[in-house]
Amino acid sequence: MQARIDNMMSINGPAVKALIGFARSAEGQGVPQQTLQLAVLRASQINGCSVCVDMHTKESLAAGETTERLFAVSAWRDAPYFTEAERAALALAEAVTRIGDQSDPVPDAVWQAAAAHYDDKQLTALVVAISAINSFNRINVATRQVAGWSG
């Protein structure tokens, strides 16, 4: 696969920097970094963004995440490796990512499950992280960015 645009940062640096800043604003808000990484990885899997799947898998491994958990993210409902709080974050990531797939895009049950584990500040951080990664995914997929390429 060949990228349609070689380096988004060099073409529209302010937009990319703003999106990076938006994504980073989710950090340090009380949601474990490991949970944020799982959520953005799951959204990236759904969106078919090889760049983000590759990057967030590598970042998670470097931060001490286990291969068992990373291999099971796409099957989190049936895998024994995740806490209830992580499951709630993963369900929220799926709902926010698939907003066009159902008449009630983020069902109350999904939100309430997340709210049982995270306060409003943490929920906001999760929604921001998921929204940001969805933007990155769409940029990378539209421009056919290549996983592992650093431009």
Secondary structure in CASP SS format (residue, H / E / C, confidence):
PFRMAT SS
TARGET T0000
AUTHOR 0000-0000-0000
METHOD secondary structure of the structure
MODEL  1
M C 1.00
Q C 1.00
A C 1.00
R C 1.00
I C 1.00
D C 1.00
N C 1.00
M H 1.00
M H 1.00
S H 1.00
I H 1.00
N C 1.00
G H 1.00
P H 1.00
A H 1.00
V H 1.00
K H 1.00
A H 1.00
L H 1.00
I H 1.00
G H 1.00
F H 1.00
A H 1.00
R H 1.00
S C 1.00
A C 1.00
E C 1.00
G C 1.00
Q C 1.00
G C 1.00
V C 1.00
P C 1.00
Q H 1.00
Q H 1.00
T H 1.00
L H 1.00
Q H 1.00
L H 1.00
A H 1.00
V H 1.00
L H 1.00
R H 1.00
A H 1.00
S H 1.00
Q H 1.00
I H 1.00
N H 1.00
G C 1.00
C C 1.00
S H 1.00
V H 1.00
C H 1.00
V H 1.00
D H 1.00
M H 1.00
H H 1.00
T H 1.00
K H 1.00
E H 1.00
S H 1.00
L H 1.00
A H 1.00
A C 1.00
G C 1.00
E C 1.00
T C 1.00
T H 1.00
E H 1.00
R H 1.00
L H 1.00
F H 1.00
A H 1.00
V H 1.00
S H 1.00
A H 1.00
W C 1.00
R C 1.00
D C 1.00
A C 1.00
P C 1.00
Y C 1.00
F C 1.00
T C 1.00
E H 1.00
A H 1.00
E H 1.00
R H 1.00
A H 1.00
A H 1.00
L H 1.00
A H 1.00
L H 1.00
A H 1.00
E H 1.00
A H 1.00
V H 1.00
T H 1.00
R C 1.00
I H 1.00
G H 1.00
D H 1.00
Q C 1.00
S C 1.00
D C 1.00
P C 1.00
V C 1.00
P C 1.00
D H 1.00
A H 1.00
V H 1.00
W H 1.00
Q H 1.00
A H 1.00
A H 1.00
A H 1.00
A C 1.00
H C 1.00
Y C 1.00
D C 1.00
D H 1.00
K H 1.00
Q H 1.00
L H 1.00
T H 1.00
A H 1.00
L H 1.00
V H 1.00
V H 1.00
A H 1.00
I H 1.00
S H 1.00
A H 1.00
I H 1.00
N H 1.00
S H 1.00
F H 1.00
N H 1.00
R H 1.00
I H 1.00
N H 1.00
V H 1.00
A H 1.00
T C 1.00
R C 1.00
Q C 1.00
V C 1.00
A C 1.00
G C 1.00
W C 1.00
S C 1.00
G C 1.00
END
